[in-house]
Amino acid sequence: MIRNIVFDMGNVLLRFDPALFIARAGVSDAQDAALLHRELFRSLEWVQMDRGSLKEEQALEKVKQRLPEKLHPALEELILRWDEPILPVAGMAELLRQLRAAGYRLFLLSNASSRLHSYFERIPGHECFEGRFVSADHLLVKPQQSIYRKFCNTFGLDGAECLFIDDLPLNIEGAVTAGWQGLVFHDAQTLRQDLAALGIQLPTSV
């Protein structure tokens, strides 16, 4: 029986859109935007921040070395302030509140740097979560098997009672291999339908 519903963050609870963030940082030239996307969001340093082996300030200095000086202010904005403002995924805050009202325990499991703690409470619906597990805090990343095991150990949960929702099938596959159930996230309405198919009933209002 599903008792615990575990959510990814990026592109599930909030939009994570590098192209939008780059434009928001004031970069309009297509070549500059492509360079920033490649050297930051597709970089080793970004993965290392998620794993907790590199701090944001260290990543900033490393990536600066590969970019022209004119892009350094935008780079700093993208590493240290990409979450300003938060862009919620439509319909998810209401769904979280309904799931909580229905008696499910809600948790976050995210590949993210430890800076997530500084903006988590700006995510609509954050108050519904009983606990959050941030990859960088544990030096692990999805879809490593050990992250799902440590998550369960941290919160005293049985993986057979956990349902994981993530936008990346690879991360869902990791959870399923660890003995959880999983759903690939597309949008809030589709998720409602998928939850109903698993027998998860929601209250009509909170």
C-alpha positions, 0 to 999 in steps of 0.5 A: 500500500502506498503511504508515502509520496516522494517528489522530485523538485525541478520540473515537478514542483518548480520550473527549471528552464536554463534557457529562460534563466539565461534570458532572465540574466540579460543574455540575448546573444544566441552564441553567448546563451549557448556558451553559458548553457554548455559551460554551466548547465551541461558541465561537470561542475553542475553535477558536482554541486548536486553531489555536494563535492563542490560549493557554488562559489568554487563552481563559479570560479572554475566556470569563469575560466572558460567564459569571457569576462563579459559573461561573468555577471550572468554566470554569477546570477545563474549559479547564485540566484537562478531561483529568483523568482521561483516559477511554480509548476501549475497545479502542483501546490493544490495537488500537494495540499490535497494529498496531505489532506488525504493522509499521505506523507509527503517528502522531497528527494531532489538532486540539488545543491545544499542551497536548496534549503535557502529557497525551499520555503518559497516553493508553493506547497512546501508546508505539506512536506514532512521531510526533504532529502537533498542530494548534496547533503548526502554526497549522493545523486539519483539514480544511485541505488544508495540514495533511495536506501539512505532516503528510507533509512533517514525517514524510517520508511519502507520502500514498498510503501513509497511512490516516487514522482520525477520528470526523468525516467532514469530516476524513476527506474532507479526507485523502482529497482530499489523496490519503490513504485514510480510515476514519470511526471508530465503535468499536474493533470496527468499526474492526477489521472495516474494517481487515480489509476493507482487508487489514490483518492483525493478530497474535492477541497482542502 
